[in-house]
Amino acid sequence: MRRSRGFVVIALSLIAAGLALIAWKVNVYGYPLTPNSMSETWTVQARLRVRPGDGPVGVTLTLPSATPGFGRLQEDFVSRGFGLDVQENSFLRKATWTIRRVSGTQTLYYRAQIYRDRNQQEFAPVPAYPDVPELEEPFATALQSITDEVRSRSANIASFAAAVLARINSASPSAEIRLFLNAPEFGGDKVGIARTLLAGARIPTERINGFLLTEDEPNATPVTWLAVHNEQQWLFFDPQSGRQYLPENLLVWWRGGDSPVEVSGAELQSLEWSVRRNEIGSLALAEQRAERHQFPFVNFSLLSLPVQTQSVYSVLLLVPVGAFVMVLLRNVVGVRTFGTFMPVLIALAFEETGIGAGLLLFAIVVALGLVFRFCLERLRLTLVPRLTAVVTIVVILMIGLSMLSARLGWEVGLSVGLFPMVILAMVIERMSIIWEERGPQDAVLEGAGSALVATLAYLVMGLEQIRYMTIVYPEFLLIVLGLTILMGRYSGYRVTELFRFRDLARPAEST
């Protein structure tokens, strides 16, 4: 009983380990589960035109930093003759272009490729509690009145912020709210008014500015959002509707109410934003992302090997899958074959010829080889010389078929030379022995069974999803190994045996 339990535990542990590694690569590295899947990326660009003065020029641009749901794949800075310095930390990044002297209008570019990253949830550092704004009358009294009234009708910071925005966006605001809306110093800025009112309750807030990444926008316009900290996390609100949510396609570019550009020694003539949507292969994106973030074990991926080596492993990794198909057909169905792995190797040979032509060529070579093998039997050769003679005959047969195919213009026949010579020789030898010991019927049945297993193994190994899983997720073989171990203890009836012994299941006829 303990051995039985241990066998099941080992098999299930292998399957669980394979599934866990695959899930880890999907969720952490972002590797796709299906081949040819595409992912969205966006190219965002800032174009600055400055007119320099007589002295040194400095231009500083705030760059995208931490954005929930997005990551930065790569970025480029384009300028002519300017020096570049990028200062950055987790939540603030700035690029500064400098030049000692230049004439004429200058154009500077910043471009970044953005992709979706569900593991990225950082936004800004934990803020300190703001001081209550010191306002002149009647603003101070109005601020106190609004905060007292909202506090009495709210349960927490989220409901407090939502109530403040609802009053600011109301079709008939109160006299206190109208005072702030009509104040010249606020200029109708709803985010600025909300931040002031929330600061009156000492609630930390942040103005965020960014772009909605949708389709191509040659002239994109920044949007403004309100972030509120509830002592545990940041909450996001639409200042125009008061709804609490963060659009999935909002890229945060800079925070605060100041301009993202600072210029010294020159005049900023224009600042233009643009967004372009792209599509990139999900696997290529995952590789670039893993390389950029220096994920552990990324250098041990099969995808990091040379292309020639990858091509070899793309075939070798399919062998266990074909062998598992053979396990099912032999242990469960009961198909009789020559040897254990011979059908799988024959299935690999079908890669060059295709299934139809491969079966035909296989049948021709084996049939002709069997005839010559019976002729060799009369010579009474020992085992090794006999096998060598069979291999030589197989090579001669393949050469002859290739030459005949070339004459007939049958290109597929030229691939017969890629069949495994030793495997074909062993098939012929094994078939001849069975023919002599058990008769031609058993020999033909096992030959047909080997062809059937090779065909089904070829079809399974040829599935694009299987090929993709084995090369991108080699831990998939742990699942195959676990299933093979589970099948290794199967000792029940095979499907063919149910047909062979079906008469025993019938009730005996009464005499």
LINZIUR-V323232 format. One record per residue. N is the residue number from 0. RES is the residue in three letters. SS is DSSP state (a for helix, b for strand, c for the rest). Layout:
n:res:ss
N:RES:SS
N:RES:SS
//
This chain:
n:res:ss
0:MET:c
1:ARG:a
2:ARG:a
3:SER:a
4:ARG:a
5:GLY:a
6:PHE:a
7:VAL:a
8:VAL:a
9:ILE:a
10:ALA:a
11:LEU:a
12:SER:a
13:LEU:a
14:ILE:a
15:ALA:a
16:ALA:a
17:GLY:a
18:LEU:a
19:ALA:a
20:LEU:a
21:ILE:a
22:ALA:a
23:TRP:a
24:LYS:a
25:VAL:a
26:ASN:a
27:VAL:a
28:TYR:a
29:GLY:c
30:TYR:c
31:PRO:c
32:LEU:c
33:THR:c
34:PRO:c
35:ASN:c
36:SER:c
37:MET:b
38:SER:b
39:GLU:b
40:THR:b
41:TRP:b
42:THR:b
43:VAL:b
44:GLN:b
45:ALA:b
46:ARG:b
47:LEU:b
48:ARG:b
49:VAL:b
50:ARG:b
51:PRO:b
52:GLY:c
53:ASP:c
54:GLY:c
55:PRO:c
56:VAL:b
57:GLY:b
58:VAL:b
59:THR:b
60:LEU:b
61:THR:b
62:LEU:b
63:PRO:c
64:SER:c
65:ALA:c
66:THR:b
67:PRO:c
68:GLY:c
69:PHE:b
70:GLY:b
71:ARG:b
72:LEU:b
73:GLN:b
74:GLU:b
75:ASP:b
76:PHE:b
77:VAL:b
78:SER:c
79:ARG:c
80:GLY:c
81:PHE:c
82:GLY:b
83:LEU:b
84:ASP:b
85:VAL:b
86:GLN:b
87:GLU:b
88:ASN:c
89:SER:c
90:PHE:c
91:LEU:c
92:ARG:b
93:LYS:b
94:ALA:b
95:THR:b
96:TRP:b
97:THR:b
98:ILE:b
99:ARG:c
100:ARG:c
101:VAL:c
102:SER:c
103:GLY:c
104:THR:b
105:GLN:b
106:THR:b
107:LEU:b
108:TYR:b
109:TYR:b
110:ARG:b
111:ALA:b
112:GLN:b
113:ILE:b
114:TYR:b
115:ARG:b
116:ASP:c
117:ARG:c
118:ASN:c
119:GLN:c
120:GLN:c
121:GLU:c
122:PHE:c
123:ALA:c
124:PRO:c
125:VAL:c
126:PRO:c
127:ALA:c
128:TYR:c
129:PRO:c
130:ASP:c
131:VAL:c
132:PRO:c
133:GLU:c
134:LEU:c
135:GLU:c
136:GLU:c
137:PRO:c
138:PHE:a
139:ALA:a
140:THR:a
141:ALA:a
142:LEU:a
143:GLN:a
144:SER:a
145:ILE:a
146:THR:a
147:ASP:a
148:GLU:a
149:VAL:a
150:ARG:a
151:SER:a
152:ARG:c
153:SER:c
154:ALA:c
155:ASN:c
156:ILE:a
157:ALA:a
158:SER:a
159:PHE:a
160:ALA:a
161:ALA:a
162:ALA:a
163:VAL:a
164:LEU:a
165:ALA:a
166:ARG:a
167:ILE:a
168:ASN:c
169:SER:c
170:ALA:c
171:SER:c
172:PRO:c
173:SER:c
174:ALA:a
175:GLU:a
176:ILE:a
177:ARG:a
178:LEU:a
179:PHE:a
180:LEU:a
181:ASN:c
182:ALA:c
183:PRO:c
184:GLU:c
185:PHE:c
186:GLY:c
187:GLY:c
188:ASP:c
189:LYS:a
190:VAL:a
191:GLY:a
192:ILE:a
193:ALA:a
194:ARG:a
195:THR:a
196:LEU:a
197:LEU:a
198:ALA:a
199:GLY:a
200:ALA:c
201:ARG:c
202:ILE:c
203:PRO:c
204:THR:b
205:GLU:b
206:ARG:b
207:ILE:b
208:ASN:b
209:GLY:b
210:PHE:b
211:LEU:b
212:LEU:c
213:THR:c
214:GLU:c
215:ASP:c
216:GLU:b
217:PRO:c
218:ASN:c
219:ALA:c
220:THR:c
221:PRO:c
222:VAL:b
223:THR:b
224:TRP:b
225:LEU:b
226:ALA:b
227:VAL:b
228:HIS:b
229:ASN:c
230:GLU:c
231:GLN:c
232:GLN:c
233:TRP:b
234:LEU:b
235:PHE:b
236:PHE:b
237:ASP:c
238:PRO:c
239:GLN:c
240:SER:c
241:GLY:c
242:ARG:c
243:GLN:b
244:TYR:c
245:LEU:c
246:PRO:c
247:GLU:c
248:ASN:c
249:LEU:b
250:LEU:b
251:VAL:b
252:TRP:b
253:TRP:b
254:ARG:b
255:GLY:c
256:GLY:c
257:ASP:c
258:SER:c
259:PRO:c
260:VAL:b
261:GLU:b
262:VAL:b
263:SER:b
264:GLY:c
265:ALA:b
266:GLU:b
267:LEU:b
268:GLN:b
269:SER:b
270:LEU:b
271:GLU:b
272:TRP:b
273:SER:b
274:VAL:b
275:ARG:b
276:ARG:b
277:ASN:b
278:GLU:b
279:ILE:b
280:GLY:b
281:SER:a
282:LEU:a
283:ALA:a
284:LEU:a
285:ALA:a
286:GLU:a
287:GLN:a
288:ARG:a
289:ALA:a
290:GLU:a
291:ARG:a
292:HIS:a
293:GLN:c
294:PHE:c
295:PRO:c
296:PHE:c
297:VAL:a
298:ASN:a
299:PHE:a
300:SER:c
301:LEU:a
302:LEU:a
303:SER:a
304:LEU:c
305:PRO:c
306:VAL:a
307:GLN:a
308:THR:a
309:GLN:a
310:SER:a
311:VAL:a
312:TYR:a
313:SER:a
314:VAL:a
315:LEU:a
316:LEU:a
317:LEU:a
318:VAL:a
319:PRO:a
320:VAL:a
321:GLY:a
322:ALA:a
323:PHE:a
324:VAL:a
325:MET:a
326:VAL:a
327:LEU:a
328:LEU:a
329:ARG:a
330:ASN:a
331:VAL:a
332:VAL:a
333:GLY:c
334:VAL:c
335:ARG:c
336:THR:c
337:PHE:c
338:GLY:c
339:THR:c
340:PHE:c
341:MET:a
342:PRO:a
343:VAL:a
344:LEU:a
345:ILE:a
346:ALA:a
347:LEU:a
348:ALA:a
349:PHE:a
350:GLU:a
351:GLU:a
352:THR:a
353:GLY:c
354:ILE:a
355:GLY:a
356:ALA:a
357:GLY:a
358:LEU:a
359:LEU:a
360:LEU:a
361:PHE:a
362:ALA:a
363:ILE:a
364:VAL:a
365:VAL:a
366:ALA:a
367:LEU:a
368:GLY:a
369:LEU:a
370:VAL:a
371:PHE:a
372:ARG:a
373:PHE:a
374:CYS:a
375:LEU:a
376:GLU:a
377:ARG:c
378:LEU:c
379:ARG:c
380:LEU:c
381:THR:c
382:LEU:a
383:VAL:a
384:PRO:a
385:ARG:a
386:LEU:a
387:THR:a
388:ALA:a
389:VAL:a
390:VAL:a
391:THR:a
392:ILE:a
393:VAL:a
394:VAL:a
395:ILE:a
396:LEU:a
397:MET:a
398:ILE:a
399:GLY:a
400:LEU:a
401:SER:a
402:MET:a
403:LEU:a
404:SER:a
405:ALA:a
406:ARG:a
407:LEU:a
408:GLY:c
409:TRP:c
410:GLU:a
411:VAL:a
412:GLY:a
413:LEU:a
414:SER:a
415:VAL:a
416:GLY:a
417:LEU:a
418:PHE:c
419:PRO:c
420:MET:a
421:VAL:a
422:ILE:a
423:LEU:a
424:ALA:a
425:MET:a
426:VAL:a
427:ILE:a
428:GLU:a
429:ARG:a
430:MET:a
431:SER:a
432:ILE:a
433:ILE:a
434:TRP:a
435:GLU:a
436:GLU:a
437:ARG:a
438:GLY:c
439:PRO:a
440:GLN:a
441:ASP:a
442:ALA:a
443:VAL:a
444:LEU:a
445:GLU:a
446:GLY:a
447:ALA:a
448:GLY:a
449:SER:a
450:ALA:a
451:LEU:a
452:VAL:a
453:ALA:a
454:THR:a
455:LEU:a
456:ALA:a
457:TYR:a
458:LEU:a
459:VAL:a
460:MET:a
461:GLY:c
462:LEU:c
463:GLU:a
464:GLN:a
465:ILE:a
466:ARG:a
467:TYR:a
468:MET:a
469:THR:a
470:ILE:a
471:VAL:a
472:TYR:c
473:PRO:c
474:GLU:c
475:PHE:a
476:LEU:a
477:LEU:a
478:ILE:a
479:VAL:a
480:LEU:a
481:GLY:a
482:LEU:a
483:THR:a
484:ILE:a
485:LEU:a
486:MET:a
487:GLY:a
488:ARG:c
489:TYR:c
490:SER:c
491:GLY:c
492:TYR:c
493:ARG:c
494:VAL:a
495:THR:a
496:GLU:a
497:LEU:a
498:PHE:a
499:ARG:a
500:PHE:c
501:ARG:a
502:ASP:a
503:LEU:a
504:ALA:a
505:ARG:c
506:PRO:c
507:ALA:c
508:GLU:c
509:SER:c
510:THR:c
//
